[in-house]
Amino acid sequence: MLLSITHRITGVGLAMGGVLLVWWLMALASGPEYFAFVQALLASTIGRLMLLGWTWAMFYHLCNGIRHLCWDAGWGFELDTARNTGLFVLAGSILLTVGSWMAIYAMRGA
């Protein structure tokens, strides 16, 4: 039940992150001064935490969506399997998020 509620919450978070992405793209089109302002906000601690949360929400929603596809195919309804796949969703989303952020920082040389 908790994973299902989290799936819905991450869906809302992804929609809000989409609005943030559109704001960033509009700033890019608006000119260098406004873009620098938006970049500074996103590079701040709060901005990075928001981007980290958005990244995790994306990977959680992806992993849990695959789990739901398996359920649609009729697989994974047994109690043990449902619990194990739920743990896989949590672990997978965290590992994918950490791996993505590590790759980004490795490419940046930060």
N, C-alpha and C positions, 0 to 999 in steps of 0.2 A: 504494500500500500504506500509506504513512504517513497519508494522508487518511482511509483506512478505519479505521485504528487510532485516529486522533484522533476520528473519529465515535463510536466505541464509548466512548472515554474521556469525551467530552463528555456522552454519555448517562448515564454513571455520575455525572458532576458535576451534571447536571440533577436526578437523583434526590436527591443530597445537598442541593442547593439547595432542593428541595421540602421536605425535612425542616426546613431553616432557615426556610422560609416558614411551615410549620405551627407551629414554635416561636414565631415572631413573632406569629402569630394567637392562639396560646394565651396568650401574654403580654398581648396586647391584651384578652383576655377575663378575665385574672386580676386586673387592677386596675392603677391608675396607677403604683404603686411598681415593680412587676415589669416593666411595660411600659417605664418610663423606663430601667431597667437594661438591658433588651434593646436599646432604641433607642441607648443610649450605646455598647454593644458594636458594633452595626452601623454607628454613625457614626464609630467609631475608624478608624485607618488600615488595620488588618488587616481590619476589617469591610467597609470600602469596597473593598479589594482583592478580597475574597471576592465581593462583589456585582458588581464589574467582571468578574471571571472567570466568574461565573454568567451575566451578560448576554452575554458573548462566546460562551460555550458554547451558550446558547440560539440565538443567531443563526447560529453555525457549524452546529449540528445542523439548523436550519431550512434553510439554504442547501444543505447537503449532502444533506438529505432530498429537496429538489426535484431535485437532480442524480440521486439514485437513482430517483426517479419517472420521470425522462426515460429512464434506463437500462431501467427496467421496460417502457417503451413501445418499446424497441428503438433509441433514439437516443443517440448520443454514445459509441459504443464505439471509434471510430477513435482511434488513439494521440494525434494532434494535438488532436482535440476533447476527449478525456479530460484531457489536460494543461491545455488552456485553461479548461475548466470547473472544474478543480481550483483554478487560479489565481483564477478568478472567485469561487469559494466562499471562499477565504481573504480576498480583497480585500473582498468583499461583507460578510462577517461583521465585519471590522474597521470598515468604514465605517458599518454599521448600529449597531454598538456605540458608536462615537464620536458618531454623530449622536444616538442615544438619550440618552447622558449629557449632551451639550450641550443638548438640549431640556429635560431635567430640571433642569439648573442654570439655564437661562434662565427656566423657569417659577418656580423658587424665588427668583430674584433674587440668587443667591449669586455 
